[in-house]
Amino acid sequence: FSTSASIRASSTTSLYERKPFISGNWKLNPQSKDEAVALASGIAGSITESSPDAEVALFVPYVFIESAQSAVGGKLSIGAEGVCPQGNGAYTGAISAPMLNSIGVNWVLAGHSERREIFGETDEYINEQCLKIIDEGMSVMLCIGESLAEFEQDLAGSVCAVQLKKGLKGIKKEDLGRVAIAYEPVWAIGTGKVATPEIAQSVHETCRSIIAKIYDDEAAQDMRILYGGSVSPESVDDLMKQPDIDGALVGGASLDSDKFGRIINFQKRFMVTDGMQQLWDPRSASSSRTKCSGG
Ligand SMILES: O=C(CO)COP(=O)(O)O
């Protein structure tokens, strides 16, 4: 198993546990280096010993990466919002994977709906980015999600299937530990209309079954699938309670250190009803997580 997942078994059930992943996407914000440094250090300050045992990353504009890295002092990782799939050469204005790697970037976003819609990036181009990021030894967060019209026509699952198949094409199973998926329904991004936990859970479950078809069950169970789209301090706990939601990719609320700090400090409670009752509050992760109900 990858480091992001381990298996815990009782006599009657096997339960995979994926490490939660809370991430922020600053997009084209903030407007100055000073603001970026203040925001990054404010966010780092919200991670304490009692915070959940989660991976935390911020995807920030290229120009702020190194100052944000210094500001957070290793408490979380600073990722890039995108990459040019070419390694070097005559591509004015582009940033390459080796460049990002050389300044200590680990996570890179690919396939965000804003890149698809505004910048015209295709599934094939996004796949090239994914392959290049993996090839360079970094990790990729592949964003997928349907439009409102597609959602209304009940096409969320099939849109995600196409984006997953095309985006992951050529990525080997042994490299999947360096891949995370962010399901971001376009209708929920920046609209304040967060998907209900039930809708998000249902699409995440579908995505996991698609990954099982592309690879296998183990790959599907190990894969972290994050939800993105108007995640807020008010919605994060209920989203994180869903069994197939492993984290969040947060836009607007990641520009406010109090709000994002609360999201990082989400509360999760997870039940298994097969005779073993499992209560998981990450704040008390060091205490026993499993207790028997009914003997
Ligand atoms: O696009 C997003 C993250 O990548 C989501 O943005 P919001 O959280 O602002 O809806």
The ligand as a Gaussian input file, in Angstrom:
#p B3LYP/6-31G(d) Opt

LIG

0 1
 O      -12.158000      25.983000      -7.742000
 C      -12.083000      25.705000      -6.562000
 C      -10.856000      25.139000      -5.989000
 O      -10.000000      24.689000      -6.979000
 C      -13.218000      25.942000      -5.658000
 O      -13.379000      27.314000      -5.503000
 P      -14.412000      27.856000      -4.402000
 O      -14.075000      27.163000      -3.115000
 O      -14.174000      29.336000      -4.358000
 O      -15.780000      27.493000      -4.885000

